Amino acid sequence: MEYFADLHIHSCLSPCGDDDMTPGNICGMAKIKGLDIIAVTDHNTCRNLPAVSEICEAYEILLVPGMEITTKEEVHLLGYFPDVKTALSFSDMIRTHLPKAKNRPKFFGNQRVMNSDDEQIDEEEALLMGATDLSLSEAAARVVEYGGVPVPAHINRGSHGLLVNLGLMPDSPAFPTVEVWRHLPCDPGALMGRHVLHASDAHYLGDIQEREHALRLEHAAVSDLLDWMRSKKKEEGQAEGAAVQVG
């Protein structure tokens, strides 16, 4: 079956995320836009995922627990995890690799931790906009250790895109799946043999993706999607596996 997805959304916990990007508003907008699967991927933290998960369940939207990690090379790396509990454990680990400086809300933005009633229950003090002290290969390996899948974010866009930052796709890690910013050209050689994701990287409610990017999965399950992300892309003409990107 085809499922429409947006796998890169920031909540109000990300300092660059609008204060209106609360768990309830994100899930409500995803429902209005007809999305079947979303991932909330805040910068270097997963603390809003419990609230998002609860609301997604009520709206019958599949949540893929995620995070956008900033490596020490300033590359943005998406990590997708099998469940919220694992993502929170990973989040606790990443926090120990962040700069010791605290966030300055007036300068960087608010970092609001919310409950499922869209009430603020905490303000994250760690400097989430900072880079971790983990290299790209180290961060990717940590994601895998936690049962997740590392996916380089918007590889063709901005100073944090892998191709822009490093100038090439590394041989290792292999990265079977990458995210590409569809509004800019991307070197076809970097995509050869890889699955490609397109997502909104939404920081504002209106930017959450419409029904534009579809995935074909046997079941609407996080495990199916992660298995596809890990898998080697089939050559054209070969039979595809359980999950195939079609949008």
C-alpha positions in Angstrom: 0.0 0.0 0.0 1.0 3.6 -0.5 1.5 5.8 2.5 2.1 9.6 2.3 4.9 10.7 4.6 6.9 13.7 5.9 9.9 12.4 7.7 11.6 15.6 8.7 9.6 18.0 11.0 10.8 20.2 13.8 8.8 20.9 16.9 9.0 23.9 19.3 11.7 22.1 21.1 14.1 22.9 18.3 15.3 26.5 18.9 14.7 27.3 15.2 11.2 25.8 15.3 8.3 28.2 15.6 6.5 28.2 19.0 3.3 27.1 17.2 5.0 23.8 16.3 3.5 22.1 19.3 2.9 18.3 19.3 -0.9 18.8 18.9 -0.5 21.4 16.1 2.0 19.3 14.2 -0.2 16.2 14.4 -3.4 18.1 13.6 -1.8 19.7 10.5 -0.5 16.3 9.4 -4.0 14.9 9.7 -5.5 17.9 7.8 -2.9 17.4 5.0 -3.7 13.7 4.8 -0.4 12.4 5.9 -0.1 8.7 7.0 3.4 8.8 8.5 5.4 11.6 10.1 8.8 11.9 11.8 9.5 14.6 14.3 13.3 15.2 14.2 14.3 17.9 16.6 17.9 19.1 16.8 19.9 16.8 19.1 17.0 15.8 21.3 13.9 13.6 21.3 12.2 15.0 24.4 8.9 16.0 22.6 8.4 12.5 21.1 6.3 11.1 24.0 3.7 13.8 23.5 3.8 13.5 19.7 3.5 9.7 19.9 0.4 10.0 22.1 -1.3 12.4 19.8 -0.3 10.5 16.6 -1.9 7.4 18.1 -5.2 9.3 18.6 -5.1 10.6 15.0 -4.1 7.2 13.6 -0.9 8.6 12.2 2.3 6.5 12.3 5.1 8.2 14.1 8.7 7.3 13.2 10.7 8.5 16.2 13.6 10.6 15.0 16.3 13.2 15.7 18.5 15.5 13.6 22.0 15.2 14.9 24.7 17.9 14.2 28.0 16.2 13.8 31.3 17.8 14.6 31.8 18.5 10.9 28.5 20.5 11.1 26.7 17.9 8.9 23.1 17.3 9.7 22.3 13.6 10.1 18.8 12.2 10.6 18.5 9.2 12.9 15.3 7.1 12.8 14.6 4.7 15.7 12.3 1.7 16.3 10.4 3.2 19.2 10.1 6.2 21.4 11.8 4.6 24.4 14.9 3.8 22.3 14.9 7.3 20.9 14.8 8.8 24.4 17.7 6.7 25.5 19.7 7.8 22.4 18.7 11.4 23.2 20.2 11.1 26.7 23.4 9.8 25.2 23.6 12.6 22.7 23.1 15.2 25.4 26.5 14.2 26.9 28.1 15.0 23.6 26.7 18.5 23.3 28.6 21.7 24.2 28.6 22.6 27.9 27.1 26.0 27.2 23.5 26.6 27.9 20.9 27.8 25.4 20.2 31.6 25.2 16.5 31.7 24.2 16.6 35.4 23.3 19.4 34.7 20.9 18.9 31.1 19.6 15.2 30.6 20.3 13.0 28.8 22.8 13.4 25.1 23.5 10.0 24.1 24.8 9.2 20.6 26.1 5.5 19.9 25.8 3.0 17.3 27.0 0.1 15.9 24.9 -2.2 18.7 26.0 0.2 21.2 24.4 1.2 22.5 27.8 4.9 23.4 28.3 6.3 21.2 31.0 10.0 22.2 30.8 12.5 24.3 28.9 15.5 22.4 27.6 18.7 24.2 28.8 21.2 22.4 26.7 22.5 24.3 23.6 20.6 22.2 21.0 21.8 24.4 18.1 25.4 23.4 18.9 27.3 20.6 17.2 28.0 17.4 19.0 31.6 16.2 19.4 30.8 13.1 17.4 32.1 12.7 13.8 29.8 11.8 11.0 30.9 8.2 11.1 30.7 8.1 14.9 27.2 9.5 15.0 26.0 7.1 12.3 27.5 4.2 14.2 25.8 5.3 17.4 22.4 5.4 15.6 23.0 1.9 14.4 23.9 0.7 17.9 20.5 1.8 19.1 18.8 -0.1 16.4 18.2 2.9 14.2 19.0 4.0 10.7 21.2 7.1 9.9 20.1 9.2 6.9 22.1 12.3 5.8 19.7 15.3 5.8 19.1 17.6 2.8 22.5 16.5 1.3 22.3 19.1 -1.5 21.3 22.2 0.6 23.0 24.7 2.9 26.2 24.5 4.9 24.9 21.5 6.8 24.2 19.3 3.8 26.7 16.5 3.4 27.5 17.2 -0.3 27.8 21.0 0.4 29.9 20.5 3.6 32.1 17.6 2.6 32.0 17.9 -1.2 31.3 14.2 -1.8 29.5 11.1 -0.5 31.9 9.1 1.7 32.6 5.5 1.0 31.9 4.8 4.6 29.4 4.9 6.1 27.5 3.7 3.1 24.2 5.4 3.8 21.7 3.3 1.7 19.2 6.1 2.1 19.7 9.9 1.8 17.4 12.9 2.0 17.4 15.3 -0.9 16.0 18.8 -1.0 13.8 18.6 -4.0 13.9 22.3 -4.8 17.7 22.2 -5.7 19.7 20.1 -8.1 21.6 17.2 -6.8 24.5 15.3 -8.3 23.0 12.1 -9.7 26.2 10.2 -8.9 25.6 10.8 -5.2 22.2 9.1 -5.5 23.3 6.0 -7.4 22.3 2.9 -5.7 20.6 4.8 -2.8 17.0 5.3 -1.8 16.0 8.9 -1.8 13.7 10.7 0.7 12.0 14.1 0.2 10.7 15.9 3.3 9.7 19.4 4.4 12.3 20.1 7.1 9.3 22.1 8.5 9.9 24.7 11.1 6.5 26.3 10.6 3.1 24.6 10.5 2.3 25.7 6.9 5.5 24.1 5.7 4.6 20.5 6.7 4.5 18.5 3.5 1.3 17.8 1.5 0.5 14.4 0.1 3.5 14.6 -2.2 5.9 11.9 -1.1 4.6 8.3 -1.0 6.1 5.1 0.3 4.9 1.7 -0.6 5.0 -0.6 2.4 3.5 -4.0 3.1 2.4 -2.7 6.5 2.2 0.8 8.1 4.9 -0.1 10.6 8.1 1.5 11.7 10.0 -1.8 11.3 9.0 -2.0 7.7 10.2 1.5 6.9 13.5 1.1 8.8 14.1 -2.2 7.0 13.6 -0.5 3.7 16.0 2.4 4.7 18.7 -0.2 5.6 18.2 -2.2 2.4 20.3 -1.8 -0.8 18.3 -0.2 -3.6 17.2 -2.7 -6.2 18.5 -2.1 -9.7 15.9 -1.0 -12.2 13.9 -4.0 -13.5 14.5 -6.1 -10.5 11.7 -7.1 -8.1 11.5 -4.7 -5.2 11.3 -5.7 -1.6 8.8 -4.9 1.1 9.1 -1.1 0.9 9.6 1.1 -2.1 9.7 4.8 -2.5 7.3 5.9 -5.2 7.0 9.6 -4.7 
